[in-house]
Amino acid sequence: MRRQGADEVHFLGVMADGHPVAWADLYLHQGIAQIEYVLTVPGHQGRGYSTAIMREALRRARDCDTVFLFADGEDWPQNWYGRLGFTPVGRFHEYVRTAT
């Protein structure tokens, strides 16, 4: 969906001391919301910034039929996403070929 195909694009963030310390991208298109790049800068984690950003993203996506994101199934954020109401719907594998 990304920037080129979305009807609306929202770049959400939290500033501290004039610098961005947490952010996420929200793409809305034909009743579908995609959330990407949720991140809090080390040193600012544990203050609820990403939770606040996710809640705002979900508020902006409230009229969408589907809200999705991709998350690493082996990493801790899967539990955090679960607390925000997300449920796993599938798995995918990523393969990388290195130059020889």
Secondary structure as the mmCIF struct_conf table of DSSP 4:
data_model
#
loop_
_struct_conf.conf_type_id
_struct_conf.id
_struct_conf.beg_label_comp_id
_struct_conf.beg_label_asym_id
_struct_conf.beg_label_seq_id
_struct_conf.end_label_comp_id
_struct_conf.end_label_asym_id
_struct_conf.end_label_seq_id
HELX_RH_AL_P HELX_RH_AL_P1 ARG A 2 GLY A 5
BEND BEND1 ASP A 7 ASP A 7
STRN STRN1 GLU A 8 ALA A 16
TURN_TY1_P TURN_TY1_P1 ASP A 17 GLY A 18
STRN STRN2 HIS A 19 HIS A 29
TURN_TY1_P TURN_TY1_P2 GLN A 30 GLY A 31
STRN STRN3 ILE A 32 THR A 40
TURN_TY1_P TURN_TY1_P3 PRO A 42 GLY A 43
BEND BEND2 HIS A 44 HIS A 44
TURN_TY1_P TURN_TY1_P4 GLN A 45 GLY A 46
BEND BEND3 ARG A 47 GLY A 48
HELX_RH_AL_P HELX_RH_AL_P2 TYR A 49 ARG A 60
TURN_TY1_P TURN_TY1_P5 ALA A 61 ASP A 63
BEND BEND4 ASP A 65 ASP A 65
STRN STRN4 THR A 66 PHE A 68
TURN_TY1_P TURN_TY1_P6 GLY A 73 GLU A 74
BEND BEND5 ASP A 75 ASP A 75
TURN_TY1_P TURN_TY1_P7 TRP A 76 TRP A 76
HELX_RH_AL_P HELX_RH_AL_P3 PRO A 77 ARG A 83
TURN_TY1_P TURN_TY1_P8 LEU A 84 GLY A 85
#
